[in-house]
Amino acid sequence: MSETYYDSDRSDEFGFGGPRSTAGIQGICIHTTESGKSATATSSTADAVTSYQVRTRTGSYHVMVGVDGKRIRQNTDDWATWSTGNQGNNILLHLCVVGNAEQTRWEWLAQDTMLRAAASVVRYWSDRYDIPLRKVSVAELPGICGHDDTRVWGGTDHTDPGPGFPYDKLVDYAKGPTTAAQPDLVQQIVDQLRNPAGIGWPQFVGNTIGDALAALQTTLTTRLKTLVR
């Protein structure tokens, strides 16, 4: 599987945390930077927050996504990050988006570029580790949860990404467009042109284009004959 879930790699800068087995991964945890609202962020905010984390050792994630859609890998999947202060560090993959827990659903939906980029990471992890694309509590893992959900394990009081975060939109984007079979357009056109065996148009009272043209020709021929008499 190609490594296409990040745009830049800063994992060599994070010396804190520790190795872990990817065999124990049970889900994906969503976080926010709490560095201000998404609407006031810039394309450099995600990198700036990442640099702050490296410098202060105040936390880390696996991937950080900026408002411009750029995805920064902070740590490899086989590294236990400092994300939740509890067992979530050992069994979850951690994805952080720029914004805060106070944002409304509509403020989040206004960040479509960031949501789509975050969804691409979620989809990658879902495929790689067989994680269902569904919002769950930690008691319902495997699936997708928030930092807030991990408070039941202790060690944290964070409430991000907040009640307004659109998990449903994130999941929809991660799932991608529907793959339901669509009628073959070429066959539809052929069926509409054929007569008398083709499928008719309701505008032509169930007749195909061929049938309708034939009927029109008959009508015109009859009227012409009437006029020349």
Accessible surface in RSA format (square Angstrom, percent):
REM  Atomic radii and reference values for relative SASA: ProtOr
REM  Chains: A
REM  Algorithm: Lee & Richards
REM  Probe-radius: 1.40
REM  Slices: 20
REM RES _ NUM      All-atoms   Total-Side   Main-Chain    Non-polar    All polar
REM                ABS   REL    ABS   REL    ABS   REL    ABS   REL    ABS   REL
RES MET A   1   143.75  74.4  64.91  43.0  78.84 187.7  78.07  66.4  65.68  87.0
RES SER A   2    77.13  65.2  59.57  79.5  17.56  40.4  50.36 107.2  26.77  37.5
RES GLU A   3    80.43  46.2  57.38  43.4  23.05  54.9  43.53  84.2  36.90  30.1
RES THR A   4    84.34  60.0  74.21  75.2  10.13  24.1  57.71  77.5  26.63  40.3
RES TYR A   5     4.36   2.0   2.81   1.6   1.55   4.0   2.06   1.6   2.30   2.8
RES TYR A   6    46.11  21.5  33.86  19.3  12.26  31.9  15.18  11.4  30.93  38.1
RES ASP A   7    78.09  54.7  40.09  39.9  38.00  89.9  18.12  42.6  59.98  59.8
RES SER A   8    48.73  41.2  41.81  55.8   6.92  16.0  43.95  93.6   4.78   6.7
RES ASP A   9    65.47  45.9  36.73  36.6  28.74  68.0  19.88  46.8  45.59  45.5
RES ARG A  10    39.13  16.4  38.81  19.8   0.32   0.8  19.01  26.0  20.12  12.2
RES SER A  11    25.76  21.8  16.53  22.1   9.23  21.3   4.96  10.6  20.79  29.1
RES ASP A  12   133.63  93.6  92.75  92.3  40.88  96.7  52.11 122.6  81.52  81.3
RES GLU A  13    73.59  42.2  53.01  40.1  20.57  49.0  32.81  63.5  40.78  33.3
RES PHE A  14     9.48   4.7   0.05   0.0   9.43  24.5   0.05   0.0   9.43  27.0
RES GLY A  15    57.10  70.4   0.00   N/A  57.10  70.4  30.43  83.5  26.67  59.7
RES PHE A  16     6.97   3.5   2.84   1.8   4.13  10.7   6.78   4.1   0.20   0.6
RES GLY A  17    33.64  41.5   0.00   N/A  33.64  41.5   5.91  16.2  27.73  62.1
RES GLY A  18    16.36  20.2   0.00   N/A  16.36  20.2  15.32  42.0   1.04   2.3
RES PRO A  19   112.64  82.1  91.59  83.5  21.05  76.5  91.83  75.8  20.81 129.4
RES ARG A  20    30.75  12.9   9.74   5.0  21.00  50.0  23.21  31.7   7.53   4.6
RES SER A  21    75.77  64.0  56.83  75.8  18.94  43.6  51.13 108.9  24.65  34.5
RES THR A  22    49.83  35.4  42.62  43.2   7.21  17.2  11.38  15.3  38.45  58.1
RES ALA A  23    97.56  89.7  55.52  85.7  42.04  95.6  67.68  95.3  29.88  79.2
RES GLY A  24    34.17  42.1   0.00   N/A  34.17  42.1  33.19  91.1   0.98   2.2
RES ILE A  25    17.84  10.2   0.36   0.3  17.48  42.1   0.36   0.3  17.48  47.4
RES GLN A  26    79.68  44.6  77.22  56.4   2.46   5.9  21.14  45.0  58.54  44.4
RES GLY A  27     0.00   0.0   0.00   N/A   0.00   0.0   0.00   0.0   0.00   0.0
RES ILE A  28     0.02   0.0   0.02   0.0   0.00   0.0   0.02   0.0   0.00   0.0
RES CYS A  29     0.00   0.0   0.00   0.0   0.00   0.0   0.00   0.0   0.00   0.0
RES ILE A  30     0.49   0.3   0.49   0.4   0.00   0.0   0.49   0.4   0.00   0.0
RES HIS A  31     0.51   0.3   0.51   0.4   0.00   0.0   0.01   0.0   0.50   0.6
RES THR A  32     4.32   3.1   0.00   0.0   4.32  10.3   0.00   0.0   4.32   6.5
RES THR A  33    22.02  15.7   0.00   0.0  22.02  52.5   1.73   2.3  20.29  30.7
RES GLU A  34    91.52  52.5  63.77  48.2  27.76  66.1  40.05  77.5  51.47  42.0
RES SER A  35    63.09  53.3  20.57  27.5  42.52  97.9  32.42  69.0  30.68  43.0
RES GLY A  36    30.33  37.4   0.00   N/A  30.33  37.4  26.31  72.2   4.02   9.0
RES LYS A  37    74.92  36.5  71.37  43.8   3.54   8.4  38.66  34.8  36.26  38.6
RES SER A  38     3.15   2.7   0.93   1.2   2.22   5.1   0.93   2.0   2.22   3.1
RES ALA A  39    84.09  77.3  50.63  78.1  33.46  76.1  54.25  76.4  29.84  79.1
RES THR A  40   108.93  77.5  79.30  80.4  29.63  70.6  75.99 102.1  32.95  49.8
RES ALA A  41    22.17  20.4   1.75   2.7  20.41  46.4   6.68   9.4  15.49  41.0
RES THR A  42    79.18  56.3  72.25  73.2   6.94  16.5  73.66  98.9   5.52   8.3
RES SER A  43    76.97  65.0  58.49  78.1  18.48  42.6  24.67  52.5  52.30  73.3
RES SER A  44    69.14  58.4  64.63  86.3   4.51  10.4  45.59  97.1  23.55  33.0
RES THR A  45    24.78  17.6  21.66  22.0   3.12   7.4  16.04  21.5   8.74  13.2
RES ALA A  46     4.44   4.1   4.19   6.5   0.26   0.6   4.19   5.9   0.26   0.7
RES ASP A  47    63.27  44.3  62.71  62.4   0.57   1.3  19.98  47.0  43.29  43.2
RES ALA A  48    59.54  54.7  46.01  71.0  13.54  30.8  54.03  76.1   5.51  14.6
RES VAL A  49    23.07  15.2  21.01  19.0   2.06   5.0  23.00  20.0   0.06   0.2
RES THR A  50     0.00   0.0   0.00   0.0   0.00   0.0   0.00   0.0   0.00   0.0
RES SER A  51    41.65  35.2  38.55  51.4   3.11   7.2  23.78  50.6  17.87  25.0
RES TYR A  52   107.89  50.4 107.79  61.3   0.11   0.3  70.32  52.8  37.57  46.3
RES GLN A  53    11.26   6.3  11.26   8.2   0.00   0.0   4.11   8.8   7.15   5.4
RES VAL A  54    38.43  25.3  29.69  26.9   8.74  21.1  29.69  25.8   8.74  23.7
RES ARG A  55   167.50  70.3 135.18  68.9  32.33  77.0  76.47 104.5  91.04  55.2
RES THR A  56    52.94  37.7  27.17  27.5  25.76  61.4  34.62  46.5  18.32  27.7
RES ARG A  57   132.30  55.5 121.12  61.7  11.17  26.6  33.20  45.4  99.10  60.1
RES THR A  58    87.85  62.5  49.34  50.0  38.51  91.8  53.60  72.0  34.24  51.8
RES GLY A  59     9.19  11.3   0.00   N/A   9.19  11.3   9.19  25.2   0.00   0.0
RES SER A  60     0.34   0.3   0.24   0.3   0.10   0.2   0.02   0.0   0.32   0.4
RES TYR A  61    27.84  13.0  27.84  15.8   0.00   0.0   2.07   1.6  25.77  31.8
RES HIS A  62     0.00   0.0   0.00   0.0   0.00   0.0   0.00   0.0   0.00   0.0
RES VAL A  63     0.07   0.0   0.07   0.1   0.00   0.0   0.07   0.1   0.00   0.0
RES MET A  64     0.00   0.0   0.00   0.0   0.00   0.0   0.00   0.0   0.00   0.0
RES VAL A  65     0.00   0.0   0.00   0.0   0.00   0.0   0.00   0.0   0.00   0.0
RES GLY A  66     1.11   1.4   0.00   N/A   1.11   1.4   1.11   3.1   0.00   0.0
RES VAL A  67    25.54  16.8  15.96  14.4   9.58  23.1  15.97  13.9   9.57  26.0
RES ASP A  68    52.15  36.5  28.75  28.6  23.40  55.3  29.71  69.9  22.44  22.4
RES GLY A  69    11.85  14.6   0.00   N/A  11.85  14.6   4.06  11.1   7.79  17.4
RES LYS A  70   119.45  58.3 119.38  73.3   0.07   0.2  70.20  63.2  49.25  52.5
RES ARG A  71    36.15  15.2  36.08  18.4   0.07   0.2   1.87   2.6  34.28  20.8
RES ILE A  72     4.15   2.4   4.15   3.1   0.00   0.0   4.15   3.0   0.00   0.0
RES ARG A  73    31.47  13.2  31.47  16.0   0.00   0.0   0.00   0.0  31.47  19.1
RES GLN A  74     0.00   0.0   0.00   0.0   0.00   0.0   0.00   0.0   0.00   0.0
RES ASN A  75     3.93   2.7   2.84   2.7   1.09   2.6   0.81   1.9   3.12   3.0
RES THR A  76    46.40  33.0  45.37  46.0   1.03   2.5  35.91  48.2  10.48  15.8
RES ASP A  77    11.40   8.0   8.66   8.6   2.74   6.5   6.45  15.2   4.95   4.9
RES ASP A  78    72.72  50.9  70.29  70.0   2.43   5.8  18.77  44.2  53.95  53.8
RES TRP A  79    67.38  27.0  67.38  32.6   0.00   0.0  67.32  35.9   0.06   0.1
RES ALA A  80    14.18  13.0  13.96  21.5   0.22   0.5  13.96  19.7   0.22   0.6
RES THR A  81     0.82   0.6   0.00   0.0   0.82   1.9   0.02   0.0   0.79   1.2
RES TRP A  82   116.38  46.7 107.70  52.1   8.67  20.4  95.23  50.8  21.15  34.3
RES SER A  83    12.03  10.2   0.00   0.0  12.03  27.7   3.44   7.3   8.59  12.0
RES THR A  84     2.76   2.0   0.00   0.0   2.76   6.6   2.71   3.6   0.05   0.1
RES GLY A  85    52.53  64.8   0.00   N/A  52.53  64.8  30.21  82.9  22.32  50.0
RES ASN A  86    23.90  16.5   5.44   5.3  18.46  44.5  20.26  48.8   3.64   3.5
RES GLN A  87    85.84  48.0  78.77  57.6   7.07  16.8  23.91  50.9  61.93  47.0
RES GLY A  88     0.00   0.0   0.00   N/A   0.00   0.0   0.00   0.0   0.00   0.0
RES ASN A  89    21.80  15.0  21.80  21.1   0.00   0.0   5.77  13.9  16.03  15.5
RES ASN A  90    81.42  56.1  76.61  74.0   4.81  11.6  18.51  44.6  62.90  60.8
RES ILE A  91    27.57  15.7  27.57  20.5   0.00   0.0  27.57  19.9   0.00   0.0
RES LEU A  92     0.00   0.0   0.00   0.0   0.00   0.0   0.00   0.0   0.00   0.0
RES LEU A  93     0.00   0.0   0.00   0.0   0.00   0.0   0.00   0.0   0.00   0.0
RES HIS A  94     0.00   0.0   0.00   0.0   0.00   0.0   0.00   0.0   0.00   0.0
RES LEU A  95     0.16   0.1   0.16   0.1   0.00   0.0   0.16   0.1   0.00   0.0
RES CYS A  96     0.00   0.0   0.00   0.0   0.00   0.0   0.00   0.0   0.00   0.0
RES VAL A  97     0.50   0.3   0.50   0.5   0.00   0.0   0.50   0.4   0.00   0.0
RES VAL A  98     1.02   0.7   1.02   0.9   0.00   0.0   1.02   0.9   0.00   0.0
RES GLY A  99     0.00   0.0   0.00   N/A   0.00   0.0   0.00   0.0   0.00   0.0
RES ASN A 100    17.69  12.2  17.69  17.1   0.00   0.0   2.76   6.6  14.93  14.4
RES ALA A 101    15.57  14.3  10.28  15.9   5.30  12.1  10.57  14.9   5.00  13.3
RES GLU A 102   140.44  80.6 116.04  87.8  24.40  58.1  47.84  92.5  92.60  75.6
RES GLN A 103     4.38   2.4   1.13   0.8   3.25   7.7   0.78   1.7   3.61   2.7
RES THR A 104    68.93  49.0  63.91  64.8   5.01  12.0  65.37  87.8   3.56   5.4
RES ARG A 105    83.55  35.1  80.76  41.2   2.79   6.6  37.69  51.5  45.86  27.8
RES TRP A 106   182.61  73.3 175.53  85.0   7.08  16.6 148.49  79.2  34.12  55.4
RES GLU A 107    57.34  32.9  51.16  38.7   6.17  14.7  34.09  65.9  23.24  19.0
RES TRP A 108     0.00   0.0   0.00   0.0   0.00   0.0   0.00   0.0   0.00   0.0
RES LEU A 109    43.94  24.5  30.70  22.0  13.24  33.3  31.16  21.9  12.78  34.4
RES ALA A 110    78.68  72.3  41.16  63.5  37.53  85.4  53.37  75.2  25.31  67.1
RES GLN A 111    28.44  15.9  25.75  18.8   2.69   6.4   2.69   5.7  25.75  19.5
RES ASP A 112    52.91  37.1  51.63  51.4   1.28   3.0  27.20  64.0  25.70  25.6
RES THR A 113    78.44  55.8  71.48  72.5   6.96  16.6  37.97  51.0  40.46  61.2
RES MET A 114     0.22   0.1   0.15   0.1   0.08   0.2   0.15   0.1   0.08   0.1
RES LEU A 115     0.69   0.4   0.69   0.5   0.00   0.0   0.69   0.5   0.00   0.0
RES ARG A 116   128.59  54.0 121.64  62.0   6.94  16.5  42.38  57.9  86.21  52.2
RES ALA A 117    13.30  12.2   6.20   9.6   7.11  16.2  12.58  17.7   0.72   1.9
RES ALA A 118     0.94   0.9   0.94   1.4   0.00   0.0   0.94   1.3   0.00   0.0
RES ALA A 119     1.14   1.0   1.14   1.8   0.00   0.0   1.14   1.6   0.00   0.0
RES SER A 120    44.86  37.9  31.61  42.2  13.25  30.5  38.89  82.8   5.97   8.4
RES VAL A 121     0.00   0.0   0.00   0.0   0.00   0.0   0.00   0.0   0.00   0.0
RES VAL A 122     0.00   0.0   0.00   0.0   0.00   0.0   0.00   0.0   0.00   0.0
RES ARG A 123    93.17  39.1  93.17  47.5   0.00   0.0  25.18  34.4  67.99  41.2
RES TYR A 124    16.51   7.7  11.03   6.3   5.49  14.3  15.98  12.0   0.54   0.7
RES TRP A 125     0.00   0.0   0.00   0.0   0.00   0.0   0.00   0.0   0.00   0.0
RES SER A 126    11.91  10.1   8.90  11.9   3.01   6.9   0.00   0.0  11.91  16.7
RES ASP A 127    80.87  56.6  52.79  52.5  28.09  66.4  19.29  45.4  61.58  61.4
RES ARG A 128   109.24  45.9  82.98  42.3  26.25  62.5  11.22  15.3  98.02  59.4
RES TYR A 129    44.26  20.7  23.13  13.2  21.13  55.0  25.48  19.2  18.78  23.1
RES ASP A 130   128.18  89.8 113.25 112.7  14.92  35.3  33.84  79.6  94.34  94.1
RES ILE A 131     4.17   2.4   1.62   1.2   2.56   6.2   2.16   1.6   2.01   5.5
RES PRO A 132    50.58  36.9  38.54  35.1  12.04  43.8  50.16  41.4   0.42   2.6
RES LEU A 133    31.48  17.5  18.30  13.1  13.18  33.1  18.33  12.9  13.16  35.4
RES ARG A 134   110.14  46.2 106.55  54.3   3.58   8.5  47.55  65.0  62.58  37.9
RES LYS A 135    83.21  40.6  57.61  35.3  25.60  60.9  44.18  39.8  39.02  41.6
RES VAL A 136     5.22   3.4   3.04   2.8   2.17   5.2   5.22   4.5   0.00   0.0
RES SER A 137    41.83  35.3  39.94  53.3   1.89   4.4  34.60  73.7   7.23  10.1
RES VAL A 138    18.40  12.1   8.10   7.3  10.30  24.8   8.17   7.1  10.23  27.7
RES ALA A 139    97.74  89.9  55.85  86.2  41.89  95.3  67.18  94.6  30.56  80.9
RES GLU A 140    97.16  55.8  87.82  66.4   9.34  22.2  36.45  70.5  60.71  49.6
RES LEU A 141    28.05  15.6   4.16   3.0  23.89  60.1   4.32   3.0  23.74  63.9
RES PRO A 142    58.55  42.7  58.55  53.4   0.00   0.0  58.55  48.3   0.00   0.0
RES GLY A 143     0.00   0.0   0.00   N/A   0.00   0.0   0.00   0.0   0.00   0.0
RES ILE A 144     0.05   0.0   0.05   0.0   0.00   0.0   0.05   0.0   0.00   0.0
RES CYS A 145     0.00   0.0   0.00   0.0   0.00   0.0   0.00   0.0   0.00   0.0
RES GLY A 146     0.34   0.4   0.00   N/A   0.34   0.4   0.34   0.9   0.00   0.0
RES HIS A 147     5.94   3.2   5.94   4.1   0.00   0.0   4.61   4.8   1.33   1.5
RES ASP A 148    51.92  36.4  47.73  47.5   4.20   9.9   9.95  23.4  41.97  41.9
RES ASP A 149    31.00  21.7  23.73  23.6   7.27  17.2   6.58  15.5  24.41  24.3
RES THR A 150     0.00   0.0   0.00   0.0   0.00   0.0   0.00   0.0   0.00   0.0
RES ARG A 151   104.90  44.0  92.27  47.0  12.62  30.1  16.71  22.8  88.18  53.4
RES VAL A 152   116.38  76.6  76.81  69.5  39.57  95.3  86.72  75.3  29.66  80.5
RES TRP A 153    67.28  27.0  36.10  17.5  31.18  73.2  28.08  15.0  39.20  63.6
RES GLY A 154    32.32  39.9   0.00   N/A  32.32  39.9  31.84  87.4   0.49   1.1
RES GLY A 155    67.26  82.9   0.00   N/A  67.26  82.9  30.98  85.0  36.27  81.2
RES THR A 156    29.51  21.0   4.73   4.8  24.78  59.1  13.08  17.6  16.43  24.8
RES ASP A 157   111.91  78.4  99.24  98.8  12.67  30.0  38.32  90.2  73.59  73.4
RES HIS A 158    96.74  52.9  91.07  63.3   5.67  14.5  59.63  61.5  37.12  43.2
RES THR A 159    68.48  48.7  62.61  63.5   5.87  14.0  40.66  54.6  27.82  42.1
RES ASP A 160     5.03   3.5   4.30   4.3   0.74   1.7   1.42   3.3   3.62   3.6
RES PRO A 161     2.58   1.9   2.54   2.3   0.04   0.1   2.54   2.1   0.04   0.2
RES GLY A 162     9.34  11.5   0.00   N/A   9.34  11.5   3.74  10.3   5.60  12.5
RES PRO A 163   142.28 103.7  99.50  90.7  42.77 155.5 113.51  93.7  28.77 178.8
RES GLY A 164    13.96  17.2   0.00   N/A  13.96  17.2  12.29  33.7   1.67   3.7
RES PHE A 165    10.23   5.1   0.55   0.3   9.68  25.2   0.55   0.3   9.68  27.7
RES PRO A 166     0.65   0.5   0.00   0.0   0.65   2.4   0.65   0.5   0.00   0.0
RES TYR A 167    32.23  15.0  30.49  17.3   1.74   4.5  27.66  20.8   4.57   5.6
RES ASP A 168    76.74  53.8  65.90  65.6  10.84  25.6  46.18 108.7  30.56  30.5
RES LYS A 169    63.76  31.1  63.38  38.9   0.38   0.9  14.35  12.9  49.42  52.6
RES LEU A 170     0.41   0.2   0.41   0.3   0.00   0.0   0.41   0.3   0.00   0.0
RES VAL A 171    14.28   9.4  14.28  12.9   0.00   0.0  14.28  12.4   0.00   0.0
RES ASP A 172    80.66  56.5  73.62  73.3   7.04  16.6  18.96  44.6  61.70  61.5
RES TYR A 173    50.66  23.7  32.12  18.3  18.54  48.2  25.06  18.8  25.60  31.6
RES ALA A 174     2.83   2.6   0.00   0.0   2.83   6.4   0.85   1.2   1.98   5.2
RES LYS A 175   116.21  56.7  98.66  60.5  17.56  41.8  50.05  45.0  66.16  70.5
RES GLY A 176    31.08  38.3   0.00   N/A  31.08  38.3  17.58  48.2  13.50  30.2
RES PRO A 177   122.80  89.5 105.50  96.2  17.30  62.9 117.99  97.4   4.81  29.9
RES THR A 178   109.07  77.6  76.67  77.7  32.40  77.2  72.80  97.8  36.27  54.8
RES THR A 179   135.70  96.5 103.08 104.5  32.61  77.7  76.47 102.7  59.23  89.5
RES ALA A 180    63.85  58.7  44.11  68.1  19.75  44.9  56.33  79.3   7.52  19.9
RES ALA A 181   104.24  95.8  67.21 103.7  37.03  84.2  77.01 108.4  27.24  72.1
RES GLN A 182   132.06  73.8 105.87  77.4  26.19  62.4  54.71 116.4  77.35  58.7
RES PRO A 183    92.72  67.6  67.52  61.6  25.20  91.6  79.77  65.9  12.95  80.5
RES ASP A 184    90.22  63.2  75.35  75.0  14.87  35.2  32.92  77.5  57.29  57.1
RES LEU A 185   121.91  67.9 116.65  83.5   5.26  13.2 116.95  82.1   4.96  13.4
RES VAL A 186   104.81  69.0 104.34  94.5   0.47   1.1 104.45  90.8   0.36   1.0
RES GLN A 187    88.88  49.7  88.08  64.4   0.80   1.9  36.43  77.5  52.45  39.8
RES GLN A 188    81.81  45.7  79.51  58.1   2.30   5.5  28.21  60.0  53.60  40.7
RES ILE A 189    90.01  51.2  87.76  65.4   2.25   5.4  90.01  64.8   0.00   0.0
RES VAL A 190    61.12  40.2  60.59  54.9   0.53   1.3  61.08  53.1   0.04   0.1
RES ASP A 191    20.58  14.4  20.58  20.5   0.00   0.0   2.18   5.1  18.40  18.4
RES GLN A 192    36.12  20.2  36.12  26.4   0.00   0.0   7.69  16.4  28.43  21.6
RES LEU A 193    97.03  54.0  86.71  62.0  10.31  25.9  86.78  60.9  10.25  27.6
RES ARG A 194   108.83  45.7 101.99  52.0   6.84  16.3  36.96  50.5  71.87  43.6
RES ASN A 195    76.35  52.7  51.42  49.7  24.93  60.0   0.01   0.0  76.34  73.8
RES PRO A 196   123.84  90.3 102.55  93.5  21.29  77.4 102.55  84.7  21.29 132.3
RES ALA A 197    74.80  68.8  40.69  62.8  34.11  77.6  51.36  72.3  23.44  62.1
RES GLY A 198    15.62  19.3   0.00   N/A  15.62  19.3   0.71   2.0  14.90  33.4
RES ILE A 199   115.28  65.6 110.41  82.3   4.87  11.7 115.28  83.0   0.00   0.0
RES GLY A 200    20.10  24.8   0.00   N/A  20.10  24.8   0.66   1.8  19.44  43.5
RES TRP A 201    85.12  34.2  85.12  41.2   0.00   0.0  85.12  45.4   0.00   0.0
RES PRO A 202   117.71  85.8  92.87  84.7  24.84  90.3 100.83  83.2  16.88 104.9
RES GLN A 203   126.32  70.6  92.40  67.5  33.93  80.8  58.34 124.2  67.98  51.6
RES PHE A 204    79.24  39.6  73.45  45.5   5.79  15.1  78.06  47.3   1.18   3.4
RES VAL A 205   138.94  91.4 115.79 104.8  23.15  55.8 123.31 107.1  15.63  42.4
RES GLY A 206    50.72  62.5   0.00   N/A  50.72  62.5  29.24  80.2  21.48  48.1
RES ASN A 207    60.37  41.6  59.71  57.7   0.66   1.6   1.06   2.5  59.31  57.3
RES THR A 208     1.00   0.7   0.98   1.0   0.02   0.1   0.98   1.3   0.02   0.0
RES ILE A 209    50.64  28.8  50.64  37.7   0.00   0.0  50.64  36.5   0.00   0.0
RES GLY A 210    16.15  19.9   0.00   N/A  16.15  19.9  13.28  36.4   2.87   6.4
RES ASP A 211    32.69  22.9  27.55  27.4   5.14  12.2  11.85  27.9  20.85  20.8
RES ALA A 212    20.96  19.3  13.49  20.8   7.46  17.0  16.54  23.3   4.42  11.7
RES LEU A 213   107.64  59.9 103.13  73.8   4.51  11.3 103.43  72.6   4.21  11.3
RES ALA A 214    47.71  43.9  41.82  64.5   5.89  13.4  46.22  65.1   1.49   4.0
RES ALA A 215    54.83  50.4  45.77  70.6   9.06  20.6  53.37  75.2   1.46   3.9
RES LEU A 216    95.21  53.0  91.05  65.1   4.16  10.5  94.91  66.7   0.30   0.8
RES GLN A 217   123.02  68.8 119.87  87.6   3.15   7.5  31.75  67.6  91.27  69.2
RES THR A 218    88.56  63.0  84.02  85.2   4.54  10.8  61.58  82.7  26.98  40.8
RES THR A 219    59.09  42.0  54.23  55.0   4.86  11.6  32.68  43.9  26.41  39.9
RES LEU A 220    92.32  51.4  92.16  65.9   0.16   0.4  92.19  64.7   0.12   0.3
RES THR A 221    58.61  41.7  57.60  58.4   1.01   2.4  41.29  55.5  17.33  26.2
RES THR A 222    79.36  56.4  77.51  78.6   1.85   4.4  60.15  80.8  19.21  29.0
RES ARG A 223   156.68  65.8 154.81  78.9   1.87   4.5  45.02  61.5 111.67  67.7
RES LEU A 224   107.65  60.0 107.32  76.8   0.32   0.8 107.65  75.6   0.00   0.0
RES LYS A 225   121.60  59.3 120.52  73.9   1.08   2.6  67.76  61.0  53.84  57.3
RES THR A 226    84.77  60.3  75.90  76.9   8.87  21.1  59.32  79.7  25.45  38.5
RES LEU A 227   138.21  77.0 110.09  78.8  28.12  70.7 112.91  79.3  25.30  68.1
RES VAL A 228   123.28  81.1  86.91  78.7  36.36  87.6  94.77  82.3  28.51  77.3
RES ARG A 229   228.78  96.1 162.42  82.8  66.35 158.0  89.36 122.1 139.42  84.5
END  Absolute sums over single chains surface
CHAIN  1 A    12255.4       9622.5       2632.9       7166.8       5088.6
END  Absolute sums over all chains
TOTAL         12255.4       9622.5       2632.9       7166.8       5088.6
